[in-house]
């Protein structure tokens, strides 16, 4: 299901369906800032030609989720991926707008996401996390990422 992140809605009081395993190291002090407003660039790729194609988002647990970055209209339809729809401001900063599991039929979900977010003033990107191998891992990643977004409500 495609879920918009809404800063005006109160956070649900329900615990996530799947608890993410505790991460062995503490998140850096900038993690909350970065996961609220920005996809973090990958340090290993800075200055390289592939740098704009990848970034990471931090979940509330401090875990980093490496994503491939695509323009919304050119996003490939990968099955069983974690999707983060992100708005990119004029200054290049990103903020998460929506989260979803692409499931086994990603084309309709991507089309609905483009349509639902067509009124966003900023440039729209889709970020795909392809490393969650099972439905439980994708659900845990979505819960972790959603918990990192302030006032986010995921349906």
C-alpha positions in Angstrom: 0.0 0.0 0.0 1.2 3.5 -0.8 1.3 5.7 2.3 1.9 9.5 2.3 3.9 10.9 5.2 1.8 13.7 6.7 3.5 16.1 9.1 0.1 17.4 10.3 -1.2 14.0 11.5 -0.4 12.7 14.9 1.7 9.6 15.1 -0.2 6.4 15.7 0.0 4.9 19.1 0.2 1.4 17.6 3.5 -0.5 17.8 5.0 -1.6 14.5 4.1 -5.1 13.3 7.7 -6.1 13.0 10.4 -4.8 15.4 13.7 -4.1 13.7 16.7 -5.8 15.3 18.7 -3.4 17.4 21.6 -1.9 15.4 25.0 -2.7 17.1 26.2 0.9 16.9 24.6 4.2 17.9 23.3 6.5 15.2 25.5 9.5 14.6 24.2 12.8 16.1 23.1 14.0 12.6 21.0 10.9 11.9 17.7 12.5 13.1 18.3 15.6 11.0 19.2 13.6 7.9 16.4 11.1 8.1 13.8 13.9 8.6 14.8 16.1 5.6 17.5 14.6 3.5 18.8 11.5 1.8 22.4 11.2 2.9 25.0 10.9 0.2 27.3 7.9 0.2 30.7 9.0 1.3 32.4 6.3 -0.8 30.9 7.8 -4.0 31.5 11.5 -3.4 33.2 13.0 -6.5 32.4 9.9 -8.6 30.1 9.8 -11.6 27.7 7.4 -9.8 27.3 9.6 -6.7 23.9 11.2 -7.8 22.5 7.7 -8.4 22.7 6.5 -4.8 22.1 7.8 -1.3 20.9 6.4 2.1 18.2 7.1 4.6 18.4 6.4 8.3 15.7 4.7 10.2 14.8 5.5 13.8 17.0 2.5 14.8 20.0 4.3 13.2 20.2 1.7 10.5 21.1 3.0 7.0 19.1 2.0 4.0 21.0 2.3 0.8 18.8 3.4 -2.1 19.0 3.8 -5.9 17.8 7.3 -7.0 15.5 7.7 -10.0 13.4 10.6 -11.5 9.8 9.6 -10.7 8.7 9.2 -14.3 11.8 7.1 -15.2 11.7 4.8 -12.2 12.0 1.1 -13.1 9.3 -1.2 -11.8 11.3 -3.4 -9.4 9.2 -6.0 -7.6 9.5 -6.4 -3.8 11.4 -3.2 -3.1 11.0 -0.4 -0.5 10.0 2.8 -2.2 10.7 6.3 -0.7 9.1 9.1 -2.7 11.2 12.2 -2.0 10.8 15.9 -2.9 14.0 17.6 -3.9 14.2 21.3 -3.1 16.0 24.0 -5.1 19.0 23.6 -2.8 19.2 19.9 -3.5 17.9 18.8 -0.1 15.5 15.9 0.0 12.6 15.2 2.2 10.6 11.9 2.3 7.0 12.3 1.2 5.8 8.7 1.1 6.8 5.1 1.8 5.6 1.9 0.1 6.4 -1.8 -0.5 6.3 -2.1 -4.3 5.0 -5.7 -4.0 4.8 -8.1 -7.0 3.0 -5.6 -9.3 4.9 -2.4 -8.9 3.7 -0.6 -12.1 0.2 0.4 -10.7 1.8 1.5 -7.4 4.4 3.7 -9.2 1.7 5.2 -11.4 -0.5 6.0 -8.3 2.5 7.5 -6.5 3.3 9.8 -9.5 -0.4 10.9 -9.7 -0.8 11.4 -6.0 2.4 13.5 -5.8 1.9 15.4 -9.0 1.0 18.6 -7.0 4.4 18.7 -5.2 6.2 22.0 -6.1 9.7 20.4 -5.8 11.3 17.9 -8.2 10.0 14.4 -7.4 12.4 11.4 -7.0 11.7 7.8 -6.3 14.3 6.0 -4.1 14.4 2.2 -4.2 15.9 0.1 -1.5 16.4 -3.3 -3.1 18.3 -5.1 -0.3 15.3 -6.2 1.8 14.9 -9.8 0.7 11.6 -10.8 2.4 8.2 -9.3 3.1 9.2 -9.2 6.8 12.4 -7.3 6.1 10.6 -4.8 3.9 7.9 -4.3 6.5 10.6 -3.8 9.2 12.5 -1.3 7.0 9.2 0.6 6.3 8.4 0.7 10.0 11.9 1.9 10.9 11.9 4.6 8.2 8.4 5.7 9.1 9.3 6.0 12.7 12.2 8.3 11.8 9.9 10.7 10.0 8.3 13.1 12.5 4.6 12.9 12.8 4.4 10.4 10.1 1.3 8.2 9.9 1.5 5.0 7.8 -1.7 3.2 6.8 
